[in-house]
């Protein structure tokens, strides 16, 4: 029995010596110390030995197993050391390389700031899918059937649905306003909510326009909403975003979903109202259309316009970011150029 154990030991140590990789070492470890190893089989056959032989054989087997384990550990360290590509030890006292940290995109940060501002005023934050339909993007919002915005020169229609109508004619949402009817149909009135998101339009890009850009729309629907409430909401939001009072003005504007409708401008912060290419050299920049919700839109939401009224504002999120940081070209924010975006960390 002892001779058998000595043979197992000699054979095992030779196997360990010839191992070249960690994977091979693990196979040898199982073969020498596992439940199905030769050493385990020998120990199982000790039941036929006398008590004295059992004791001496057991002690020898334990020594052999420990010898295998120690030799395997040393071999593992030897293999790991040989895998190093360093010519000299690592100096752990040297300073490490700074790990590059991520940051929110400035448009995302502006969206979160607006969320906080509106939540503090008791609004709910709402979202919907980027794909809309003719019914929600146009029909429910009082757009005429021949309105130019329905044409492919403005709207991205989903291939295969161009000849359909209503909810079957699909498009990338050209604005967020369709979400207002969707929300009101589900939740009813009174309501006060905001719905940020990206919109898509087939238009020529320039310093103030992109084909895909971000809007941030807000709507209050209640009984006896005054026009002054909408003005106060606009001024409050701008003050929260920019940390100071901002000069604003309102101009009459036509939108199918408002009656009356307004263009809401703020003083251009890029040039301080002096005039630049961002504001077309007039000192003012349009940041949000708005107005009183049109009765036909309320009817589309199954609300009685004799009972309910409301006020829209639609914020051009990209333009607000331009004003916050004094950037004169909106395309920079969508360029993906990290050299530019790292400025806003």
C-alpha positions in Angstrom: 0.0 0.0 0.0 2.8 2.4 0.9 4.6 1.6 -2.3 1.5 2.4 -4.2 1.2 5.8 -2.4 4.8 6.6 -3.1 4.3 5.9 -6.8 1.2 8.2 -6.8 3.3 10.9 -5.2 6.2 10.7 -7.6 3.8 10.6 -10.6 1.8 13.5 -9.3 4.8 15.8 -8.6 6.1 15.1 -12.1 2.7 16.1 -13.6 2.7 19.4 -11.6 6.2 20.1 -12.8 5.3 19.8 -16.5 2.2 22.1 -16.3 2.4 25.3 -18.4 -0.9 27.1 -18.0 -3.5 27.8 -15.3 -6.1 25.8 -17.2 -3.8 22.7 -17.2 -3.0 23.2 -13.6 -6.7 23.1 -12.7 -7.1 19.8 -14.5 -4.1 18.3 -12.7 -5.5 19.6 -9.4 -8.7 17.7 -10.0 -6.8 14.6 -11.1 -4.6 14.5 -8.0 -6.8 15.8 -5.2 -10.4 15.3 -6.4 -12.9 12.7 -5.2 -12.1 10.4 -8.1 -8.3 10.7 -7.8 -6.0 7.7 -7.4 -5.2 8.9 -3.9 -8.9 8.9 -2.9 -9.3 5.3 -4.4 -6.4 4.1 -2.2 -7.9 5.6 0.9 -11.2 3.9 0.2 -9.5 0.5 0.1 -8.0 0.9 3.6 -11.0 -0.8 5.2 -9.3 -4.2 4.7 -6.1 -3.2 6.6 -5.2 -3.8 10.2 -5.5 -0.9 12.7 -1.8 -0.3 12.7 -1.6 -0.2 8.9 -4.6 2.0 8.6 -2.9 4.6 10.9 0.5 4.6 9.1 -1.1 4.5 5.6 -3.5 7.3 6.5 -0.7 9.5 7.8 1.3 9.0 4.6 -1.7 9.7 2.4 -2.4 13.0 4.3 1.3 14.0 3.8 1.1 13.3 0.1 -2.2 15.3 -0.2 -0.6 18.3 1.6 2.5 17.9 -0.6 0.3 18.1 -3.7 -1.6 21.2 -2.4 1.6 23.0 -1.5 3.3 22.2 -4.8 0.2 23.2 -6.8 0.1 26.6 -5.0 3.8 27.2 -5.8 3.3 26.2 -9.4 0.3 28.6 -9.7 2.4 31.5 -8.4 5.2 30.6 -10.8 2.8 30.6 -13.8 1.2 33.9 -12.8 4.6 35.5 -12.4 5.7 34.2 -15.8 2.6 35.8 -17.4 3.7 39.4 -16.3 4.8 41.6 -19.2 6.6 44.1 -16.8 10.3 44.2 -16.8 10.3 45.4 -13.2 8.0 45.5 -10.2 5.1 48.0 -10.1 5.7 51.1 -8.0 2.4 51.3 -6.1 3.4 54.7 -4.7 3.1 56.4 -8.1 -0.1 58.4 -8.7 -2.6 56.7 -11.0 -4.3 58.0 -14.1 -7.4 60.1 -13.5 -10.6 58.2 -14.5 -12.7 60.2 -16.9 -16.1 61.0 -15.3 -19.4 61.3 -17.2 -21.8 64.2 -17.0 -25.3 65.0 -18.1 -25.8 66.6 -21.5 -26.6 70.3 -21.0 -30.0 69.8 -22.7 -30.8 66.9 -20.3 -29.7 69.0 -17.4 -32.0 71.9 -18.5 -34.9 69.4 -18.8 -34.3 68.2 -15.2 -34.1 71.8 -14.0 -37.4 72.6 -15.7 -38.9 69.4 -14.2 -37.9 70.6 -10.7 -39.4 74.0 -11.4 -42.7 72.7 -12.6 -43.0 70.0 -9.9 -42.6 72.8 -7.3 -45.6 74.5 -8.9 -47.7 71.3 -8.6 -47.4 70.0 -12.2 -47.1 66.3 -13.2 -44.3 65.2 -15.6 -45.8 63.2 -18.5 -44.1 61.3 -21.4 -45.2 59.4 -24.5 -43.8 57.7 -27.6 -41.7 59.4 -30.3 -44.1 57.9 -33.0 -47.4 59.7 -33.2 -50.3 59.6 -35.8 -52.1 62.1 -38.0 -55.0 62.0 -35.6 -53.0 63.1 -32.5 -50.4 65.3 -34.3 -52.9 67.2 -36.5 -56.6 66.2 -36.4 -57.1 66.6 -32.7 -55.3 69.9 -32.7 -57.6 71.7 -35.1 -55.1 71.6 -38.1 -56.9 72.1 -41.4 -56.8 69.2 -43.8 -54.7 71.1 -46.3 -52.3 72.6 -43.7 -48.7 72.6 -45.0 -47.4 71.0 -41.8 -49.1 67.7 -42.9 -47.0 67.5 -46.0 -43.8 65.5 -46.2 -41.8 68.7 -46.7 -42.4 69.3 -42.9 -43.3 65.9 -41.3 -41.5 62.6 -41.4 -44.3 60.1 -42.3 -43.6 56.4 -41.6 -43.1 54.4 -44.8 -46.1 52.3 -45.7 -48.7 54.5 -43.8 -48.6 57.7 -46.0 -51.8 56.9 -47.8 -53.8 56.0 -44.6 -55.7 58.4 -42.4 -56.2 59.1 -38.7 -54.5 56.8 -36.2 -53.3 54.5 -39.0 -51.2 57.2 -40.6 -48.0 57.3 -38.5 -45.3 59.8 -38.2 -42.4 60.9 -36.1 -44.0 63.4 -33.8 -43.5 66.9 -35.3 -44.4 68.6 -32.0 -45.3 67.6 -28.4 -48.8 69.2 -28.4 -50.6 66.0 -29.5 -49.6 64.5 -26.1 -51.9 67.0 -24.4 -55.1 65.4 -25.9 -53.8 62.0 -25.2 -53.2 62.9 -21.6 -56.6 64.6 -21.2 -58.5 61.7 -22.7 -56.9 59.4 -20.1 -56.9 61.6 -17.0 -59.6 64.2 -17.6 -59.7 67.7 -16.1 -58.6 69.7 -14.1 -55.0 69.0 -15.1 -51.6 70.6 -14.9 -48.8 68.7 -16.5 -45.6 69.1 -18.6 -44.3 66.7 -21.2 -40.7 67.0 -22.4 -39.3 65.1 -25.4 -37.6 65.1 -28.8 -39.5 66.2 -32.0 -38.6 65.8 -35.7 -39.1 68.1 -38.6 -37.9 68.0 -42.2 -36.3 71.4 -42.4 -33.0 73.0 -43.3 -30.6 73.3 -40.4 -28.9 76.6 -39.3 -27.7 78.2 -36.1 -31.2 78.1 -34.6 -32.8 75.1 -36.2 -32.2 71.3 -36.2 -34.1 68.4 -37.8 -34.3 66.6 -34.4 -34.5 68.9 -31.3 -36.1 69.1 -27.9 -39.3 70.7 -26.7 -40.8 71.1 -23.3 -44.5 71.7 -23.3 -46.8 72.7 -20.3 -50.5 72.8 -20.1 -53.0 74.0 -17.4 -56.6 73.0 -17.8 -59.1 74.2 -15.2 -62.2 76.3 -14.8 -61.8 80.1 -15.1 -58.1 80.1 -16.0 -57.1 83.7 -16.4 -54.7 84.9 -19.1 -52.5 86.5 -16.5 -51.9 83.1 -14.9 -50.1 82.0 -18.0 -47.9 85.1 -18.0 -47.0 84.6 -14.4 -46.1 80.9 -15.1 -43.8 81.9 -18.0 -42.0 84.6 -16.0 -41.7 82.3 -12.9 -40.2 79.4 -15.0 -37.6 81.7 -16.7 -36.6 83.2 -13.4 -36.1 79.7 -11.9 -34.1 78.5 -14.9 -31.8 81.6 -15.2 -31.7 82.6 -11.5 -32.8 86.2 -12.3 -35.6 88.1 -13.9 -35.6 87.8 -17.7 -37.1 90.4 -20.0 -40.0 88.9 -22.0 -42.5 90.1 -24.6 -45.5 88.6 -26.2 -46.5 89.0 -29.8 -49.7 87.8 -31.5 -49.2 84.5 -33.2 -51.4 81.9 -35.0 -51.4 78.3 -33.9 -54.3 76.0 -34.8 -54.5 74.6 -31.2 -54.8 78.0 -29.5 -57.3 80.9 -29.5 -55.8 83.4 -29.0 -52.2 82.4 -29.6 -48.9 84.2 -28.9 -45.2 84.1 -29.6 -43.3 84.6 -26.4 -39.8 86.1 -26.8 -37.1 86.7 -24.3 -34.2 89.1 -24.5 -31.2 87.4 -26.2 -28.7 86.5 -23.6 -26.0 85.7 -26.1 -25.7 89.4 -27.1 -27.5 91.0 -24.1 -30.2 92.4 -26.4 -27.7 94.2 -28.7 -28.3 91.9 -31.7 -26.4 88.9 -33.1 -26.9 86.0 -35.5 -28.8 83.9 -33.0 -31.5 86.6 -32.6 -31.4 87.8 -36.2 -29.8 91.0 -35.0 -33.0 92.3 -33.3 -32.1 91.5 -29.6 -35.0 89.1 -29.0 -35.3 85.4 -29.5 -38.5 83.3 -29.7 -38.4 80.6 -27.0 -41.9 79.5 -26.6 -45.2 79.8 -28.4 -48.3 79.7 -26.3 -51.8 80.8 -25.7 -55.3 79.8 -24.6 -56.3 76.2 -25.6 -58.6 76.2 -28.6 -62.2 75.0 -27.9 -61.9 72.4 -30.7 -59.0 70.8 -28.9 -61.0 70.6 -25.7 -63.7 68.9 -27.6 -61.2 66.4 -29.0 -60.3 65.6 -25.4 -64.1 65.1 -24.6 -64.1 68.3 -22.5 -66.8 71.0 -22.6 -65.2 74.3 -23.7 -68.1 76.2 -21.9 -66.8 74.7 -18.6 -63.1 74.2 -19.1 -60.3 76.4 -20.4 -56.5 76.3 -20.4 -53.2 77.8 -21.3 -50.3 76.2 -23.3 -46.7 77.0 -23.4 -44.2 75.2 -25.6 -40.6 75.8 -24.7 -37.8 75.4 -27.2 -35.5 73.5 -24.9 -32.4 73.8 -27.1 -32.8 77.5 -27.4 -33.0 78.0 -23.6 -29.8 76.0 -23.3 -28.2 78.4 -25.9 -29.3 81.3 -23.7 -28.1 79.8 -20.5 -24.5 79.3 -21.8 -24.3 82.0 -24.5 -23.8 79.4 -27.3 -24.5 80.8 -30.8 -25.2 77.6 -32.8 -27.7 75.0 -31.7 -26.0 72.3 -33.9 -23.1 72.2 -31.5 -25.3 70.5 -28.9 -26.2 67.7 -31.3 -22.7 67.2 -32.8 -21.5 64.6 -30.3 -18.2 66.5 -30.1 -16.9 65.8 -26.6 -14.5 68.7 -26.8 -17.5 71.0 -26.8 -19.7 69.0 -24.4 -17.0 68.7 -21.7 -17.3 72.4 -21.1 -20.6 71.8 -19.3 -19.5 69.2 -16.8 
